[in-house]
């Protein structure tokens, strides 16, 4: 099979048992890769006992690459992780770029499955097919940047010029912060849903991987022709040029015009200080150079530095749009330097910047309304725009110190602890804080957040790039007409398409939603076919993606997700009294009713048995609905 390494690695941290299993061709064809592999393997592991705590040894985690990971093409460096989320209690996954996925393929593996838990800190070493666990006590308690450099130095080999790649947790993961991340190469974060806390509970500090193998395409001549075609597609494309010039920070300028950028904990869509954290200010004040993921010419990543002052930090990975908005506009914070510092802390400690920034904005509103005082916040004045307090609280959260320990549980749990009307200030769906894109500016986003298996998420499907106008797929009749963003009409059907094709595109294949949004469905399918030799049609890929979507949804259903969880919070359903989205709110009742009918859900939000059986998910159907 072209593109695949051909093996999946299984490691039991309780027993120390290590086993490499062959990737079966039939399984590869049916599930493609990424979370296609991951959700199926995970389900098979837990189906006999689906009731367990996310931080117990009973919770496995899966790390899977796609068939394109490691190929030298734009926007295919990504890979994915999945497990039960300690933040939400439902299925949790994260999609990440960088270099680790490619290196894992070069080392001979398409994925890693980890079960059990170690009693003492350990790391996993994968060196060209040779696998072992190692004592990691010397790394425990150290930040991710330090661990990354020390592990690479400790595994330096005279026989190999390749330094290898490290995936690690920091203090947040060790301290079981519910939104802890795992991070590759200091800045490529599997950020959402708290996978880093699962690692911390397992006492797994890091995975080191080094490989010298090569990947072969099934049809190299066809792939070469396609590369030439895509070179013309990428050259001069306005979306790609914006990413190259400004990175994801370019959306600060674009999104504020349409009301997509949340301001003051989602209470505003306009702010006269927005330019202070926009792409121009970023470039002038903290940017040092562009960075990229493996073999990708888009180069949307950024390196940043602040050389002096209270927000000084060393040269390292710079903040992305989501981070700029969450620590910036969401908190009315006009200091791009402080945003860079908060990002640096999150990268070193290993924390999701979306949840962290959103939790601080939530706490600031609680402070403003008198629900908490300086006695509760360890003396921090949590006023809007207080850059010093934002940075200080970010560090407290990572260390689980004082008030930071309360926010380290996520804003939904913090609201219960604070009491009063604190829940009015939440932006969570299924316990996961909303990303920095306002569903009042595009109603389909609201439905996407509500029904996403992992909670509020703009990457759980292709709804965001399609409805937002960044992606056009001419192969689908549903997209023949221009999408009216501030309308709820037709958004249920659009979400179904975005989920089904999106599962193939960004969960299984795995394309980058940023660098690959300019591809058509046919071009994406051709790329996979030329690499794997499978000969998929677009229609077949949609059906395969549909199976994976129902499997992800079914896992969250197994963990207790029901119709009541498919709702937006009060704050996101409150209309603006001014600005570009004035008076606009998604009609959630209408969209959910239509979506449930299209998906074959019952009134509890659970797929009906026949739907699941038709997709080859009979065991899931039996668990959810009985015999």
C-alpha positions as MATLAB code, in Angstrom:
seq = 'XXXXXXXXXXXXXXXXXXXXXXXXXXXXXXXXXXXXXXXXXXXXXXXXXXXXXXXXXXXXXXXXXXXXXXXXXXXXXXXXXXXXXXXXXXXXXXXXXXXXXXXXXXXXXXXXXXXXXXXXXXXXXXXXXXXXXXXXXXXXXXXXXXXXXXXXXXXXXXXXXXXXXXXXXXXXXXXXXXXXXXXXXXXXXXXXXXXXXXXXXXXXXXXXXXXXXXXXXXXXXXXXXXXXXXXXXXXXXXXXXXXXXXXXXXXXXXXXXXXXXXXXXXXXXXXXXXXXXXXXXXXXXXXXXXXXXXXXXXXXXXXXXXXXXXXXXXXXXXXXXXXXXXXXXXXXXXXXXXXXXXXXXXXXXXXXXXXXXXXXXXXXXXXXXXXXXXXXXXXXXXXXXXXXXXXXXXXXXXXXXXXXXXXXXXXXXXXXXXXXXXXXXXXXXXXXXXXXXXXXXXXXXXXXXXXXXXXXXXXXXXXXXXXXXXXXXXXXXXXXXXXXXXXXXXXXXXXXXXXXXXXXXXXXXXXXXXXXXXXXXXXXXXXXXXXXXXXXXXXXXXXXXXXXXXXXXXXXXXXXXXXXXXXXXXXXXXXXXXXXXXXXXXXXXXXXXXXXXXXXXXXXXXXXXXXXXXXXXXXXXXXXXXX';
ca = [
       0.000    0.000    0.000;
       1.505    3.315   -1.049;
       1.876    6.038    1.561;
       1.529    3.806    4.608;
       4.364    2.616    6.847;
       2.426   -0.619    7.338;
       2.449   -1.065   11.136;
       0.671    0.247   14.224;
       2.457    0.253   17.560;
       0.707   -0.901   20.753;
       2.236   -0.052   24.136;
       0.810   -1.079   27.518;
       2.327    1.170   30.177;
       1.019   -1.027   32.989;
       2.699   -4.242   31.854;
       5.457   -2.777   29.691;
       4.337   -4.924   26.783;
       5.209   -3.548   23.328;
       3.793   -4.981   20.123;
       3.854   -3.884   16.486;
       0.832   -5.077   14.525;
       0.538   -5.032   10.742;
      -1.832   -2.546    9.135;
      -4.355   -4.717    7.339;
      -5.121   -3.544    3.756;
      -8.884   -3.961    4.158;
      -8.865   -1.900    7.364;
      -6.771    0.806    5.684;
      -9.197    1.047    2.772;
     -12.278    1.290    4.995;
     -10.897    3.825    7.489;
      -8.172    5.617    5.431;
      -6.060    6.827    8.379;
      -5.933    9.448   11.122;
      -9.042    9.402   13.294;
     -10.544    6.838   10.941;
      -8.000    4.380   12.310;
      -8.016    5.982   15.739;
     -11.733    5.985   16.534;
     -12.203    2.418   15.290;
      -9.256    1.074   17.295;
     -10.302    3.052   20.359;
     -13.887    1.791   20.146;
     -12.713   -1.809   19.859;
     -10.554   -1.353   22.948;
     -13.250    0.123   25.205;
     -16.488   -1.413   23.900;
     -16.458   -4.110   26.568;
     -16.199   -1.529   29.357;
     -17.164    1.972   28.180;
     -17.744    3.362   31.686;
     -14.463    4.747   33.070;
     -12.877    7.976   34.189;
     -10.828    9.820   31.594;
      -7.818    9.960   33.928;
      -7.896    6.275   34.839;
      -5.590    3.607   33.338;
      -8.680    2.241   31.563;
      -8.665    5.188   29.141;
      -6.477    4.449   26.090;
      -5.223    7.109   23.742;
      -4.555    6.817   20.033;
      -2.099    8.757   17.897;
      -2.511    8.266   14.155;
      -1.059    9.652   10.949;
      -2.795    9.800    7.579;
      -1.695    8.238    4.300;
      -0.328   11.608    3.140;
       1.619   12.429    6.313;
       5.305   12.525    5.450;
       4.800   13.148    1.742;
       6.565   16.207    0.337;
       3.515   18.291   -0.515;
       1.769   21.354    0.844;
      -0.688   21.015    3.710;
      -0.364   17.286    4.495;
       1.950   17.252    7.540;
      -0.879   16.753   10.009;
      -1.757   13.850   12.306;
      -4.284   13.327   15.098;
      -4.765   12.129   18.668;
      -7.908   10.895   20.386;
      -9.131    9.735   23.787;
     -11.896   10.335   26.314;
     -11.585   13.969   27.337;
     -10.927   14.807   31.000;
     -12.309   18.312   30.319;
     -15.672   17.269   28.883;
     -16.093   13.595   29.743;
     -16.953   12.931   26.089;
     -14.875   11.887   23.096;
     -11.922   14.215   22.675;
      -9.481   14.615   19.809;
      -6.883   17.021   18.522;
      -5.447   17.594   15.069;
      -1.877   18.888   14.825;
       0.837   19.669   12.295;
       4.579   19.953   12.751;
       7.133   17.205   12.192;
       6.326   14.363   14.571;
       3.850   12.587   12.277;
       6.248   12.476    9.346;
       9.079   11.241   11.585;
       6.849    8.473   12.961;
       6.126    7.265    9.436;
       9.856    7.328    8.614;
      10.433    5.221   11.740;
       8.061    2.579   10.375;
       4.721    3.223   12.088;
       1.374    4.682   11.026;
       0.231    5.166   14.589;
       0.611    4.491   18.292;
      -1.922    3.073   20.746;
      -1.128    3.497   24.446;
      -3.040    1.710   27.210;
      -2.643    1.379   30.974;
      -0.539    3.655   33.143;
       2.942    3.691   34.599;
       3.608    4.087   38.316;
       6.641    6.297   37.658;
       7.409    8.840   34.917;
       8.345    7.238   31.605;
       9.028    8.224   28.038;
       8.753    6.174   24.857;
      11.699    5.932   22.475;
      11.059    4.892   18.850;
      14.266    4.715   16.831;
      13.947    3.306   13.313;
      11.584    0.537   14.327;
      13.243   -0.189   17.665;
      10.891    0.663   20.533;
      11.416    0.851   24.286;
      10.153    2.693   27.335;
      12.643    4.699   29.359;
      12.734    6.208   32.834;
      11.707    9.869   32.573;
      12.145   10.966   36.183;
      14.889   13.408   35.151;
      12.455   15.190   32.806;
       9.481   15.278   35.192;
       8.792   18.769   36.481;
      10.489   20.457   33.540;
       8.876   22.614   30.880;
       8.353   21.397   27.325;
      11.085   23.548   25.766;
      13.686   22.176   28.175;
      12.500   18.592   27.787;
      12.450   18.861   24.003;
      16.103   19.935   23.900;
      17.295   17.530   26.597;
      15.669   14.456   25.051;
      17.110   15.235   21.620;
      20.546   15.739   23.181;
      20.250   12.534   25.215;
      19.403   10.551   22.070;
      22.020   12.100   19.851;
      23.516    9.363   17.714;
      26.733    9.295   15.753;
      25.138    6.769   13.412;
      22.272    9.070   12.451;
      22.342   12.696   11.416;
      18.633   13.035   12.171;
      18.029   14.659   15.581;
      14.542   13.141   15.879;
      11.293   14.669   17.085;
       9.810   15.012   20.564;
       6.161   15.098   21.632;
       5.845   16.075   25.281;
       3.730   17.407   28.114;
       4.728   20.161   30.513;
       3.736   21.100   34.046;
       0.067   21.459   33.068;
      -0.116   17.837   31.965;
       1.732   16.673   35.073;
      -0.622   18.742   37.236;
      -3.666   17.293   35.441;
      -4.914   20.633   34.175;
      -8.073   19.566   32.386;
      -7.095   21.352   29.156;
      -3.437   20.347   29.095;
      -1.885   19.845   25.649;
       0.826   17.700   24.126;
       3.299   19.642   22.012;
       5.779   18.747   19.253;
       8.859   20.811   18.511;
       7.916   23.429   21.145;
       5.015   24.983   19.220;
       2.930   22.435   17.303;
       0.130   21.793   19.781;
      -2.450   19.052   20.019;
      -4.264   21.656   22.000;
      -7.878   20.852   22.630;
      -9.820   18.546   24.991;
      -7.072   17.889   27.567;
      -5.096   15.032   26.057;
      -2.035   16.258   27.966;
      -3.800   15.500   31.257;
      -4.399   11.920   30.092;
      -0.657   11.638   29.487;
       0.021   13.107   32.926;
      -2.272   10.572   34.577;
      -0.409    7.794   32.753;
       2.925    9.307   33.872;
       3.918    9.568   30.213;
       6.196   12.588   29.826;
       7.245   12.321   26.192;
       7.602   10.276   23.031;
      10.847   10.522   21.084;
      10.863    9.311   17.488;
      13.587    9.117   14.857;
      13.319    7.431   11.478;
      15.335    7.150    8.289;
      12.816    5.240    6.191;
      11.166    6.498    3.023;
       7.576    6.599    1.828;
       6.613    5.538   -1.666;
       3.589    6.584   -3.684;
       1.628    3.906   -5.523;
       1.511    6.038   -8.682;
       4.507    8.416   -8.590;
       4.077    9.601  -12.185;
       0.450   10.591  -11.624;
       1.408   12.257   -8.358;
       4.113   14.245  -10.123;
       1.599   15.497  -12.693;
      -0.810   16.472   -9.917;
       1.944   18.346   -8.108;
       2.545   20.401  -11.242;
      -1.179   21.152  -11.492;
      -1.338   22.182   -7.857;
       1.699   24.421   -8.167;
      -0.355   26.628  -10.464;
      -3.285   26.494   -8.036;
      -1.115   27.686   -5.142;
       0.944   30.296   -6.989;
      -0.571   33.718   -6.397;
      -3.672   32.428   -4.601;
      -4.900   35.265   -2.381;
      -5.695   32.993    0.587;
      -2.292   31.346    0.502;
      -0.515   34.664   -0.003;
      -2.270   36.101    3.064;
      -1.172   33.101    5.145;
       2.387   33.482    3.910;
       2.457   37.206    4.569;
       0.706   37.393    7.923;
       0.009   33.850    9.100;
      -3.312   33.092   10.736;
      -3.146   36.541   12.379;
      -4.447   37.869    9.051;
      -7.929   36.871   10.222;
      -7.889   39.632   12.843;
      -8.299   42.149   10.011;
     -10.741   40.046    7.985;
     -12.868   38.664   10.817;
     -13.480   41.936   12.631;
     -15.227   43.323    9.528;
     -17.828   40.521    9.482;
     -18.288   40.301   13.251;
     -16.499   36.955   13.484;
     -13.898   38.033   16.073;
     -15.261   37.835   19.641;
     -14.593   40.865   21.860;
     -15.008   41.282   25.644;
     -16.081   37.681   26.278;
     -18.398   37.675   23.244;
     -20.272   40.824   24.288;
     -18.987   42.979   21.400;
     -17.956   42.628   17.772;
     -16.237   45.996   17.515;
     -13.244   47.411   19.383;
     -11.249   50.527   18.627;
      -8.004   48.885   19.852;
      -8.179   45.876   17.534;
      -5.277   47.068   15.373;
      -2.957   46.901   18.392;
      -3.115   43.105   18.189;
      -3.592   42.853   14.417;
      -1.143   41.420   11.863;
       0.696   44.706   11.282;
       1.346   45.273   14.999;
       2.335   41.603   15.313;
       4.888   42.031   12.526;
       6.310   45.249   13.914;
       6.490   44.333   17.595;
       7.134   40.604   18.109;
       7.638   38.753   14.792;
      11.110   37.393   14.030;
      10.497   35.103   11.039;
       8.122   32.679    9.295;
       8.070   28.967   10.154;
       6.348   25.944    8.659;
       5.394   22.292    9.084;
       7.094   19.362    7.381;
       7.553   19.950    3.614;
       4.864   22.657    3.448;
       5.486   25.743    1.332;
       2.570   27.718    2.767;
       4.675   28.730    5.795;
       1.818   30.098    7.912;
       3.566   29.511   11.258;
       5.344   32.330   13.060;
       8.335   32.779   15.350;
       8.221   35.599   17.900;
      10.267   37.288   20.613;
      10.031   40.113   23.128;
      13.509   41.240   24.144;
      12.737   43.393   27.164;
      10.030   44.567   29.521;
       7.513   42.732   31.705;
       6.502   40.396   28.874;
       9.996   39.374   27.816;
      10.287   35.916   26.309;
      12.911   34.118   24.268;
      12.634   33.544   20.551;
      10.165   30.736   19.938;
       6.824   29.780   18.373;
       4.540   32.793   18.029;
       0.794   33.028   18.731;
      -1.787   31.975   16.134;
      -5.095   33.753   15.467;
      -7.038   31.732   18.061;
      -4.461   32.647   20.703;
      -4.384   36.330   19.737;
      -8.166   36.536   19.980;
      -8.511   34.521   23.196;
      -5.822   36.395   25.156;
      -6.355   39.637   23.226;
      -9.767   40.792   22.017;
     -11.691   38.370   24.252;
     -10.045   39.982   27.291;
      -9.972   43.533   25.820;
      -6.180   43.235   26.006;
      -4.418   45.537   23.502;
      -0.876   44.312   24.256;
       0.425   41.951   21.556;
       3.569   41.524   23.672;
       1.531   40.116   26.555;
      -0.347   37.834   24.142;
       3.035   36.524   22.978;
       4.091   35.968   26.588;
       0.866   34.116   27.454;
       1.379   31.963   24.365;
       4.948   31.229   25.463;
       3.737   30.123   28.899;
       1.051   27.894   27.358;
       3.591   26.288   25.026;
       6.100   25.674   27.822;
       3.509   24.372   30.282;
       1.466   22.607   27.618;
      -1.994   24.241   27.695;
      -4.750   24.883   25.184;
      -4.660   28.619   24.480;
      -8.337   28.749   23.473;
      -9.637   27.298   26.728;
      -7.061   29.152   28.822;
      -7.833   32.573   27.331;
     -11.576   31.916   27.421;
     -11.392   30.881   31.086;
      -9.575   34.130   31.928;
     -12.149   36.204   30.019;
     -14.922   34.356   31.855;
     -13.231   35.032   35.203;
     -12.797   38.707   34.302;
     -16.531   39.060   33.760;
     -17.181   37.305   37.057;
     -14.812   39.814   38.701;
     -16.547   42.736   37.008;
     -19.903   41.552   38.333;
     -18.690   41.026   41.894;
     -18.938   37.230   41.923;
     -15.245   37.064   42.824;
     -12.895   39.614   44.389;
      -9.163   40.086   44.869;
      -9.473   37.797   47.905;
     -10.464   34.986   45.547;
      -7.950   35.831   42.802;
      -4.809   35.950   44.978;
      -4.718   39.735   44.743;
      -4.998   39.915   40.948;
      -7.161   42.756   39.626;
      -9.022   40.908   36.894;
     -10.142   44.001   35.041;
     -10.602   44.157   31.287;
      -7.331   44.702   29.457;
      -5.107   44.112   32.493;
      -2.224   42.522   30.580;
      -0.117   41.825   33.683;
      -2.986   39.998   35.408;
      -3.707   37.917   32.297;
      -0.107   36.725   32.091;
       0.136   36.091   35.838;
      -3.101   34.096   35.870;
      -1.965   32.019   32.869;
       1.057   30.893   34.884;
      -1.057   30.188   37.961;
      -3.352   27.984   35.887;
      -0.438   25.910   34.579;
       0.855   25.420   38.107;
      -2.641   24.901   39.592;
      -1.840   27.593   42.148;
      -4.507   29.493   44.083;
      -7.303   30.780   41.855;
      -5.496   29.199   38.905;
      -6.422   25.790   40.302;
     -10.123   26.651   39.943;
      -9.746   27.783   36.320;
      -7.530   24.767   35.547;
     -10.710   22.684   35.640;
     -12.131   24.653   32.696;
     -14.672   27.465   32.817;
     -17.760   25.202   33.047;
     -16.559   23.588   36.295;
     -15.275   26.952   37.528;
     -18.766   28.455   37.061;
     -20.247   25.812   39.353;
     -17.574   26.558   41.936;
     -18.075   30.336   41.750;
     -21.873   30.119   41.769;
     -24.380   32.923   41.346;
     -25.067   33.708   37.698;
     -21.527   32.795   36.585;
     -22.931   30.311   34.066;
     -24.389   33.254   32.123;
     -20.850   34.166   31.100;
     -19.901   30.744   29.713;
     -19.178   30.006   26.054;
     -18.939   26.226   26.393;
     -20.644   23.446   24.463;
     -20.353   19.989   26.043;
     -17.879   21.601   28.435;
     -15.481   22.784   25.703;
     -14.934   26.519   25.282;
     -15.926   27.927   21.887;
     -13.213   28.785   19.363;
     -12.795   32.383   18.267;
     -15.462   32.469   15.540;
     -18.891   33.897   16.285;
     -21.960   31.864   15.205;
     -23.966   35.072   15.139;
     -21.906   36.022   12.069;
     -22.521   32.654   10.339;
     -25.411   30.585   11.671;
     -24.074   27.255   10.458;
     -21.171   27.636   12.872;
     -23.696   27.482   15.689;
     -25.030   24.123   14.561;
     -21.474   22.881   13.969;
     -20.514   23.775   17.539;
     -23.669   22.255   18.985;
     -23.491   18.825   17.363;
     -19.713   18.369   17.264;
     -18.838   15.151   19.120;
     -16.055   16.853   21.086;
     -17.857   20.118   21.898;
     -17.596   23.614   20.422;
     -15.155   23.302   17.553;
     -14.559   24.964   14.181;
     -12.335   22.120   12.954;
     -14.656   19.185   13.676;
     -15.993   19.590   10.127;
     -15.455   21.813    7.095;
     -18.370   24.080    8.016;
     -16.084   26.967    8.953;
     -14.047   27.159    5.709;
     -17.066   26.404    3.509;
     -19.580   28.784    5.097;
     -16.847   31.327    5.703;
     -16.100   31.427    1.990;
     -12.565   30.071    2.059;
     -13.386   26.692    0.504;
     -15.403   25.853   -2.597;
     -16.198   22.288   -3.640;
     -17.859   22.400   -7.085;
     -18.485   18.644   -7.019;
     -21.388   19.098   -4.574;
     -24.778   20.498   -5.639;
     -25.349   21.795   -2.092;
     -22.683   24.403   -2.748;
     -23.981   25.582   -6.126;
     -25.588   28.686   -4.607;
     -23.798   31.297   -2.530;
     -24.093   30.604    1.188;
     -25.875   33.343    3.124;
     -24.002   33.453    6.403;
     -26.477   35.219    8.696;
     -29.268   32.815    7.829;
     -30.277   29.460    9.290;
     -31.839   28.203    6.059;
     -30.197   25.109    4.589;
     -27.502   25.006    7.244;
     -28.447   21.544    8.509;
     -27.788   19.959    5.120;
     -24.627   21.986    4.704;
     -23.393   20.756    8.079;
     -24.014   17.121    7.114;
     -21.957   17.528    3.949;
     -19.255   19.449    5.819;
     -19.023   16.678    8.398;
     -19.045   13.708    6.005;
     -16.512   15.077    3.540;
     -14.661   16.772    6.379;
     -14.078   13.478    8.168;
     -12.250   12.223    5.094;
     -10.508   15.504    4.373;
      -9.182   16.742    7.701;
      -9.637   13.769   10.037;
      -8.565   10.769    7.977;
      -6.475   11.870    4.976;
      -5.289   14.278    6.891;
      -5.273   17.620    5.020;
      -4.628   20.927    6.776;
      -7.812   23.019    6.786;
      -5.709   26.136    6.223;
      -3.213   25.229    3.542;
      -5.512   22.813    1.695;
      -8.764   24.774    1.702;
      -8.132   25.878   -1.892;
      -8.275   22.277   -3.172;
     -11.360   20.830   -4.805;
     -12.780   17.503   -3.669;
     -11.473   15.871   -6.843;
      -7.945   17.174   -6.290;
      -7.977   15.934   -2.696;
      -9.256   12.513   -3.766;
      -6.670   12.297   -6.561;
      -3.874   13.076   -4.145;
      -4.934   10.231   -1.839;
      -5.472    7.856   -4.765;
      -2.103    8.569   -6.386;
      -0.339    8.007   -3.064;
      -2.270    4.940   -1.851;
      -3.381    3.382   -5.133;
      -6.852    2.795   -3.670;
      -8.924    4.360   -6.459;
     -11.560    6.040   -4.283;
     -14.364    8.049   -5.857;
     -15.441   11.287   -4.175;
     -18.797    9.682   -3.382;
     -17.073    6.734   -1.698;
     -14.911    9.049    0.399;
     -18.007   10.919    1.577;
     -19.555    7.620    2.691;
     -16.376    6.517    4.458;
     -16.213    9.897    6.184;
     -19.843    9.504    7.248;
     -18.993    6.239    9.015;
     -16.195    7.911   10.965;
     -18.458   10.812   11.931;
     -21.108    8.480   13.345;
     -18.403    6.544   15.180;
     -17.111    9.729   16.832;
     -20.653   10.813   17.673;
     -21.387    7.326   18.991;
     -18.377    7.419   21.310;
     -19.639   10.655   22.858;
     -23.106    9.091   23.127;
     -21.538    6.110   24.928;
     -19.943    8.569   27.345;
     -23.289   10.232   28.067;
     -23.818   12.928   25.411;
     -27.488   13.537   24.689;
     -29.707   16.057   22.904;
     -29.520   18.433   25.870;
     -25.788   18.820   25.190;
     -26.405   19.906   21.568;
     -27.090   23.498   22.540;
     -25.294   26.819   22.406;
     -24.760   28.724   25.674;
     -26.842   31.765   26.520;
     -24.024   34.183   25.713;
     -23.692   33.016   22.083;
     -27.477   33.214   21.654;
     -27.698   36.827   22.843;
     -28.079   39.217   19.876;
     -25.758   42.189   19.468;
     -27.294   45.654   19.676;
     -24.828   47.089   17.165;
     -22.042   46.201   14.798;
     -22.016   43.927   11.737;
     -24.088   41.167   13.384;
     -26.711   43.386   14.999;
     -29.835   41.370   15.817;
     -28.471   38.142   14.324;
     -28.773   34.838   16.207;
     -28.888   31.320   14.773;
     -32.261   29.557   14.841;
     -31.017   26.538   16.747;
     -34.414   24.871   17.104;
     -34.935   24.871   13.348;
     -31.417   23.735   12.471;
     -31.319   21.009   15.105;
     -34.728   19.668   14.085;
     -33.641   19.449   10.449;
     -30.216   18.045   11.356;
     -31.656   15.304   13.585;
     -33.979   14.242   10.774;
     -31.179   14.157    8.200;
     -28.911   12.220   10.549;
     -31.560    9.770   11.705;
     -31.309   10.741   15.382;
     -33.999   10.048   17.945;
     -35.228   12.715   20.350;
     -32.309   11.971   22.683;
     -29.734   12.756   20.032;
     -28.733    9.118   19.506;
     -28.467    7.634   15.993;
     -31.103    5.051   15.175;
     -30.034    1.446   14.875;
     -30.625    1.075   11.145;
     -28.395    4.042   10.303;
     -25.489    2.578   12.248;
     -25.953   -0.934   10.898;
     -26.039    0.380    7.337;
     -22.598    1.954    7.941;
     -21.099   -1.251    9.350;
     -21.349   -0.107   12.976;
     -23.590   -2.868   14.318;
     -21.625   -3.255   17.564;
     -21.988    0.451   18.282;
     -25.708    0.210   17.529;
     -26.097   -2.644   20.008;
     -24.261   -0.757   22.751;
     -26.318    2.390   22.224;
     -29.709    0.863   21.556;
     -29.580   -2.738   22.774;
     -30.335   -5.889   20.826;
];
